[in-house]
Amino acid sequence: MFPLLRTVGLRAFSMASETYVSGTHSAAFVTCPNDTVAKTLARGIVENKLAACVNIVPAITSVYEWQGKIEEDNEVLLMIKTRSSKVPALAEYVRSNHPYEVAEVISLPIDQGNPPYLKWMGGVVPE
């Protein structure tokens, strides 16, 4: 029992002693027409150090207006975790490698999170 309490205590101390500047990292979102495109983009994004992690969320339905008509498509969503300073380069990479005429790239700053995870992200994605 004592080793478990020690581990929990060390984790709590580590998390409490880490500092994070709100907005240093961002979560970006990109929709893709299919799993093949999603995996290709995700791998390229991570290999090019534009993000620490990309989650691929299958089977979403998008309803949107395009060229004056309401459209409904099955898509795949990329959830991308990166440094906020990398979002412009990430957007450029997606625009250059995405099959859509107008690719979705939106991002939201991360206000709070698990400090060790945020530290890991910062270590994987250079400034």
C-alpha positions in Angstrom: 0.0 0.0 0.0 2.8 2.4 0.8 4.4 2.3 -2.7 1.0 3.1 -4.2 0.5 6.2 -1.9 4.1 7.3 -2.7 3.4 7.1 -6.4 0.2 9.0 -6.2 1.8 11.6 -4.0 4.7 12.1 -6.4 2.4 12.4 -9.3 0.2 15.0 -7.5 3.3 17.0 -6.5 4.7 16.8 -10.1 1.4 18.0 -11.5 1.1 20.8 -9.0 4.6 22.0 -9.4 4.5 22.3 -13.2 3.6 25.6 -14.7 1.9 26.2 -18.0 1.3 29.4 -19.9 -2.2 29.4 -21.2 -2.4 29.3 -25.0 1.2 27.9 -25.6 -0.4 24.9 -27.2 -3.4 24.5 -29.5 -5.8 21.8 -30.6 -6.5 22.0 -34.3 -9.2 20.3 -36.3 -9.1 19.1 -39.9 -11.8 17.2 -41.7 -10.9 14.6 -44.4 -12.9 12.7 -47.0 -11.8 9.3 -45.9 -9.5 7.2 -43.7 -6.7 7.0 -46.3 -6.4 10.8 -46.6 -6.7 11.2 -42.8 -3.8 8.7 -42.1 -1.6 10.2 -44.8 -2.1 13.7 -43.5 -1.7 12.6 -39.8 1.5 10.8 -40.5 3.0 13.7 -42.5 2.0 16.2 -39.8 3.7 14.2 -37.0 6.8 13.3 -39.2 7.3 17.0 -40.0 7.1 17.9 -36.3 4.0 20.1 -36.9 2.2 18.2 -34.0 2.9 15.9 -31.2 -0.2 13.8 -31.8 -3.0 13.4 -34.2 -6.2 11.5 -33.3 -8.2 10.2 -36.1 -12.0 10.2 -35.4 -13.9 8.0 -37.9 -17.4 8.3 -39.2 -18.5 11.9 -38.6 -21.3 13.5 -40.6 -20.7 17.1 -41.8 -23.6 19.3 -42.8 -22.5 22.5 -44.5 -23.3 25.0 -47.2 -21.1 24.9 -50.3 -21.6 26.9 -53.4 -25.2 27.8 -52.4 -26.3 24.3 -51.6 -26.7 22.4 -48.3 -24.4 19.4 -48.4 -24.1 16.3 -46.2 -21.0 14.1 -46.2 -19.4 11.4 -44.3 -15.9 12.5 -43.2 -13.1 11.7 -40.8 -11.9 14.2 -38.2 -8.3 14.9 -37.3 -7.8 16.3 -33.8 -4.2 17.7 -33.8 -2.3 18.7 -30.7 0.5 21.2 -31.4 2.3 24.4 -30.3 0.3 27.5 -31.1 3.3 28.8 -32.9 3.1 25.9 -35.4 -0.5 26.5 -36.5 0.4 28.6 -39.5 2.8 26.0 -40.8 0.3 23.2 -40.0 -2.4 25.1 -42.0 0.0 25.5 -44.9 1.0 21.8 -44.8 -2.7 20.8 -44.9 -3.6 23.2 -47.7 -0.7 21.8 -49.8 -1.5 18.1 -49.2 -5.3 18.0 -48.8 -7.6 17.0 -51.7 -10.4 19.6 -50.8 -10.5 22.9 -52.6 -11.0 24.6 -49.3 -9.6 22.5 -46.4 -10.8 23.0 -42.9 -8.0 24.0 -40.5 -9.3 25.6 -37.3 -7.5 25.8 -34.0 -8.3 26.6 -30.4 -5.8 27.5 -27.7 -5.4 25.1 -24.9 -6.1 26.9 -21.6 -5.4 24.1 -19.2 -4.4 20.4 -19.3 -2.3 17.7 -17.7 1.1 19.4 -17.1 3.2 16.2 -17.9 1.2 15.8 -21.2 1.7 19.5 -22.1 5.4 19.2 -21.3 5.6 16.1 -23.5 4.0 18.0 -26.4 6.5 20.8 -26.0 9.4 18.3 -26.1 8.1 16.6 -29.3 7.3 19.8 -31.2 10.2 22.3 -31.3 9.6 26.0 -31.3 
